[in-house]
Amino acid sequence: MIRYLLRRALQCLPVLAMVIVIGFALIRMMPGDAAQVALGQKATEKELADERRRQGLDKPVPVQLLIFFRQVVTLDLPRTVEGGKPITRLIASRFVVTLKLGLGSMVVALLFGLGMGLVSARWPNRAPDWAARVASVAGVSIPVFWLAMLLVALFAHHLGWLPSSGDDSLRHWILPCVSLGVIYSASLARVSRAALLEELARPYCTTARAKGLGKWGILLNHALPNAMIPMVTVIGSQLAGLLTGAVLTETVFRLPGLGTLFYNAITQRDRYLLITVMLAIALVFVVINFAADVAYAWLDPRVRYGRSS
């Protein structure tokens, strides 16, 4: 198990290195002068030359890339173009907001998605199953920003039960987490339903049924643990997407998260901020995928590399 984890961890390093190289190359291809963007149109030639020297733009491109590698490893990143804030601290503060939104939305997605999947598997092709399937199709089809604005209009403006924005209290996070979690629960419900029905049709579930075990007992104690592999895949991809910033949800609820920071970096053409946010997003995906691999090995040892299935 330790060798498997070390092997998977070492495989993550080339991915992060490629993200830095590709992101750096794409940003170099952006039109315009980074020094001009930082100082504005009224800057003199001397000021532009000093700014290019400060940003390292007067050095060859490979040297700039090596300098950025060193800055990333040591977390000694340059400041932002707008406001001159330290990039590392800015991303850390924004990621905390997105982390709260992502984890809260994931809890909602698990409750609704797994609940609908269990209901569908318990009463297949019956009224509860059809209701859950219609709800999952609706969740996949509804745009997240439309649902967010609908919830704000209903629960914040019309009924006045919940705030649409404000402080960092629990009530403040209910509407953003529900609006985003309901959307993500739809795909989880469809995957869990298919995986549970597949497991219920296997011989071990038929044997448990013949021994007199109840339907809920078979579903929860036998089918659900063996159906977790495909569900872990969906949960991992959804959690990575949630933790890298939901721009539309953060915009509707005025949350200063990682998604809005990424959008601001694009509009302000802050190259170093943009590539650092991209690296943070890639790091989240790599960590989540690594955690999913660990969960695979824990749920089913046959998926470990070097083992026969």
matplotlib code that plots the C-alpha trace (Angstrom):
import matplotlib.pyplot as plt

x = [0.0, 2.8, 4.6, 1.3, 0.8, 4.4, 4.1, 0.9, 2.3, 5.4, 3.3, 1.6, 4.8, 5.2, 1.6, 2.2, 5.4, 3.6, 0.9, 3.5, 5.2, 2.0, 0.4, 3.6, 3.7, 0.1, 0.5, 3.6, 1.4, -1.1, -1.1, 0.1, 2.9, 2.7, 4.6, 2.1, -0.8, 0.8, 1.6, -1.1, -0.9, 0.7, 3.9, 7.1, 9.7, 12.0, 9.2, 8.2, 11.9, 12.1, 8.9, 10.0, 13.2, 11.3, 9.1, 12.1, 10.7, 14.1, 15.5, 15.3, 12.1, 13.8, 15.3, 11.9, 10.4, 13.2, 12.7, 9.0, 9.7, 11.8, 9.2, 6.5, 8.6, 9.6, 6.2, 8.0, 5.6, 5.4, 2.7, -0.5, -0.8, -3.9, -3.2, 0.2, -1.0, 1.1, -0.2, 0.3, -1.7, -4.4, -4.9, -4.9, -7.6, -9.8, -9.3, -10.7, -14.0, -14.2, -13.3, -16.3, -18.6, -17.3, -17.5, -21.0, -22.2, -20.7, -22.6, -25.8, -24.9, -24.3, -27.5, -29.7, -27.8, -27.1, -30.6, -32.2, -30.0, -31.0, -34.7, -34.5, -32.6, -35.1, -38.2, -36.9, -39.4, -42.0, -43.2, -40.4, -37.8, -39.5, -39.7, -36.0, -35.1, -37.1, -35.5, -32.0, -32.7, -34.0, -30.9, -28.6, -30.6, -31.0, -28.3, -26.7, -26.9, -30.7, -31.3, -29.1, -31.1, -34.4, -33.4, -32.3, -35.6, -37.7, -36.0, -34.1, -36.2, -39.8, -39.8, -36.9, -35.9, -32.2, -29.6, -28.4, -25.0, -23.5, -21.4, -19.7, -22.5, -24.0, -27.2, -25.2, -23.9, -27.2, -28.4, -25.0, -24.4, -27.9, -28.0, -24.6, -25.1, -28.5, -27.0, -24.1, -26.4, -28.2, -25.2, -24.4, -28.0, -27.9, -24.5, -25.5, -28.8, -27.0, -24.3, -26.7, -29.0, -26.0, -24.9, -28.4, -28.6, -25.4, -25.6, -24.4, -27.4, -29.7, -28.2, -28.8, -32.4, -32.9, -31.6, -34.4, -32.4, -34.6, -34.4, -32.9, -30.4, -29.2, -29.1, -27.2, -25.0, -24.1, -24.9, -23.8, -20.2, -19.6, -21.1, -18.8, -16.1, -18.0, -19.5, -16.1, -15.0, -18.0, -17.6, -13.9, -14.4, -17.3, -15.3, -12.4, -14.7, -16.3, -13.0, -11.5, -14.2, -17.7, -17.6, -21.3, -22.4, -19.7, -20.8, -24.5, -23.9, -20.9, -18.5, -14.8, -13.6, -11.1, -13.4, -13.9, -10.1, -9.5, -11.9, -10.3, -6.9, -8.1, -9.8, -6.8, -4.3, -2.3, -0.1, 1.6, -1.7, -3.3, -0.7, -0.6, -4.4, -4.1, -1.4, -3.6, -6.5, -4.3, -2.9, -6.5, -7.3, -4.1, -4.8, -8.4, -7.4, -4.7, -7.3, -9.6, -6.9, -6.3, -10.1, -10.0, -7.2, -9.0, -12.4, -11.0, -7.4, -7.6, -7.3, -3.8, -1.1, 0.7, -2.2, -4.4, -8.1]
y = [0.0, 2.4, 1.7, 2.3, 5.7, 6.8, 5.8, 7.7, 10.8, 10.8, 10.7, 13.9, 16.0, 15.9, 17.0, 20.1, 20.8, 20.6, 22.9, 25.5, 25.2, 25.2, 27.9, 30.1, 29.5, 30.4, 33.6, 34.6, 34.4, 36.9, 40.1, 43.4, 44.5, 43.3, 46.4, 48.6, 46.8, 47.3, 51.0, 52.2, 54.2, 57.3, 55.5, 56.8, 54.6, 54.7, 53.6, 50.8, 49.6, 49.6, 47.6, 45.1, 44.7, 44.3, 41.6, 39.9, 40.5, 41.6, 38.1, 35.2, 33.2, 30.0, 32.1, 33.6, 30.2, 28.9, 32.0, 31.3, 27.7, 28.9, 31.4, 28.7, 26.2, 28.9, 30.5, 33.8, 35.0, 38.6, 41.0, 41.6, 44.3, 45.7, 46.9, 45.3, 42.5, 39.4, 36.7, 33.8, 35.5, 36.6, 33.0, 31.6, 34.0, 33.4, 29.6, 29.6, 31.1, 28.6, 25.8, 26.6, 26.9, 23.6, 21.5, 22.8, 22.2, 18.7, 17.9, 19.0, 17.0, 13.9, 14.1, 14.8, 12.7, 9.6, 9.8, 9.9, 7.0, 4.9, 5.6, 4.7, 1.5, 0.6, 1.1, 0.7, 1.7, 2.8, 6.2, 7.2, 6.1, 8.1, 11.1, 10.9, 10.4, 13.5, 15.5, 14.4, 15.3, 18.7, 19.2, 18.5, 20.8, 23.8, 26.5, 27.1, 30.9, 30.7, 28.4, 30.7, 33.8, 32.0, 31.0, 34.5, 36.0, 33.5, 33.0, 36.3, 38.9, 37.5, 35.5, 37.1, 33.9, 33.9, 36.5, 36.7, 38.0, 39.4, 38.1, 34.7, 33.1, 29.8, 31.3, 33.2, 29.9, 28.1, 29.5, 29.3, 25.8, 24.6, 26.2, 24.7, 21.4, 20.6, 21.0, 18.6, 16.1, 15.3, 13.5, 11.7, 10.5, 9.0, 7.3, 5.9, 4.5, 2.7, 1.4, 0.2, -1.6, -3.3, -4.6, -5.6, -7.9, -9.8, -13.3, -12.3, -10.0, -12.7, -15.1, -12.5, -12.1, -15.8, -16.0, -13.6, -10.3, -7.3, -5.0, -2.1, -4.4, -5.7, -2.2, -0.6, -3.4, -5.3, -3.2, 0.2, -0.6, -2.4, 0.4, 3.0, 2.8, 4.6, 7.0, 7.9, 8.8, 11.2, 12.6, 13.3, 15.1, 17.1, 18.0, 19.1, 21.3, 22.8, 23.6, 25.3, 28.0, 28.4, 31.7, 32.1, 31.1, 33.3, 36.2, 35.9, 35.7, 38.2, 35.7, 36.6, 33.1, 31.6, 31.7, 35.4, 35.9, 33.8, 36.0, 39.2, 38.0, 37.5, 40.9, 42.7, 40.7, 40.0, 37.2, 36.0, 36.0, 34.1, 31.4, 31.1, 30.6, 28.0, 26.2, 26.3, 24.8, 22.1, 21.3, 20.9, 18.5, 16.5, 16.2, 15.2, 12.6, 11.3, 11.0, 9.2, 6.7, 6.1, 5.5, 3.0, 1.1, 1.1, 0.1, -2.6, -3.7, -5.2, -1.7, -1.2, -1.0, -4.3, -6.4, -8.6, -7.8]
z = [0.0, 0.9, -2.4, -4.3, -2.6, -3.2, -6.9, -7.3, -5.5, -7.7, -10.8, -9.7, -9.9, -13.8, -14.1, -12.0, -13.9, -17.2, -16.0, -15.2, -18.5, -20.6, -18.6, -18.9, -22.6, -23.1, -21.1, -23.1, -26.2, -24.8, -26.8, -25.2, -23.0, -19.4, -18.2, -20.1, -18.4, -15.0, -15.4, -17.8, -21.0, -19.5, -18.4, -19.8, -21.6, -18.6, -16.3, -18.7, -18.9, -15.1, -14.8, -17.4, -15.4, -12.2, -13.7, -15.3, -18.8, -20.1, -19.5, -22.0, -21.8, -20.4, -17.6, -16.9, -16.6, -14.3, -12.1, -11.9, -11.0, -8.1, -7.0, -7.0, -5.0, -2.4, -2.5, -3.1, -5.8, -7.2, -6.3, -8.3, -10.9, -9.4, -5.8, -5.4, -3.1, -2.4, -4.8, -2.3, 0.5, -2.0, -3.3, 0.2, 1.4, -1.7, -1.5, 2.0, 0.7, -2.2, 0.2, 2.4, -0.7, -2.2, 1.0, 1.8, -1.7, -1.7, 1.5, -0.2, -3.3, -1.3, 0.6, -2.4, -5.0, -2.9, -1.4, -4.9, -6.0, -3.0, -3.5, -7.2, -6.5, -3.7, -5.9, -9.5, -12.3, -9.8, -8.8, -6.5, -9.1, -11.8, -9.6, -8.7, -12.4, -13.5, -10.7, -11.8, -15.4, -14.3, -12.2, -15.1, -17.4, -15.1, -15.4, -12.0, -12.2, -13.0, -10.0, -7.8, -8.8, -8.4, -4.8, -4.0, -5.4, -3.4, -0.1, 0.3, -1.4, -1.3, 1.9, 3.7, 5.4, 4.3, 3.3, -0.3, 0.9, 4.0, 6.9, 7.3, 9.3, 8.6, 7.2, 4.7, 3.1, 2.8, -0.5, -2.3, -1.1, -2.0, -5.4, -6.4, -4.5, -6.1, -9.6, -8.8, -7.1, -10.4, -12.0, -8.7, -8.5, -12.0, -11.4, -8.0, -9.3, -12.2, -9.9, -7.2, -9.7, -11.2, -7.8, -6.8, -9.9, -8.9, -7.4, -3.9, -3.5, -4.8, -2.2, 0.6, -0.6, -0.5, 3.0, 4.1, 4.4, 3.9, 0.8, 2.7, 4.4, 1.1, -0.4, 2.4, 3.7, 0.5, -2.7, -1.5, -0.4, -3.7, -5.7, -4.2, -6.9, -9.7, -7.1, -5.8, -9.3, -9.7, -6.2, -6.8, -10.1, -8.6, -5.5, -7.6, -9.7, -6.6, -5.0, -8.0, -7.9, -9.2, -11.0, -11.6, -8.1, -6.5, -8.7, -7.9, -4.1, -4.2, -2.8, -3.1, -4.0, -6.4, -9.4, -9.3, -8.7, -11.9, -13.8, -12.4, -13.4, -17.0, -17.2, -15.6, -17.7, -14.6, -16.1, -12.9, -11.0, -13.8, -14.0, -10.2, -10.1, -12.8, -10.8, -7.7, -9.7, -11.1, -7.6, -6.3, -9.2, -8.6, -4.8, -5.3, -7.9, -5.6, -2.8, -5.2, -6.0, -2.3, -1.9, -4.8, -3.1, 0.2, -1.2, -3.6, -3.3, -6.8, -8.4, -7.0, -9.7, -10.1, -8.9, -11.1, -11.1]

ax = plt.figure().add_subplot(projection="3d")
ax.plot(x, y, z, "-o")
ax.set_aspect("equal")
plt.show()
